[in-house]
Amino acid sequence: MKPLEHDRALRQAALPLGLVFRLALAIVLDTAVHVLWKLAVLQLPDPSSLSAAIEAAFHQPLFLLVAILFVWQLVNWLRVLESSDLSYSQPITALSLISVFVVSALYLGESVDALKILGIGFVFAGVWFISRTHHDSSARSAIRQ
């Protein structure tokens, strides 16, 4: 491949900076939602019924924060889908499985064992392979006539 062709191929393969930011934000938001949701559930009293659990959740500020983060996550994800293939973006956001694992082990004291680490390795490998595939980061690329 000639140097000029190689440079052109690299530019075509590069993701727009805005998309990279939104994908990273999707991972951060997903991690925050899962960890804060777990913390919110841990602060609930042991409810005797579903209605008591729902009432207790309404009085827990962390549940409100989780709801706000869910909305932010939705808006961000809609922006990601405007500018990228779903088959590319969704696997990339699977990195949140790794970040949730790490954060929950470090801050929630959850267990880490060889099987979980092996699973995380498979997730990372899958994301790496997907990231090496062709992707279309142009808006509305999926709309076909």
RADA-V749137 format. One record per helix or strand of 3 or more residues. SS is the DSSP state (H for helix, E for strand). FROM is the first residue (numbers start at 0). TO is the last residue. If there is no record, write none. Layout:
SS:FROM:TO  SS:FROM:TO
This chain:
H:2:12  H:16:41  H:49:57  H:60:81  H:85:92  H:94:106  H:113:130
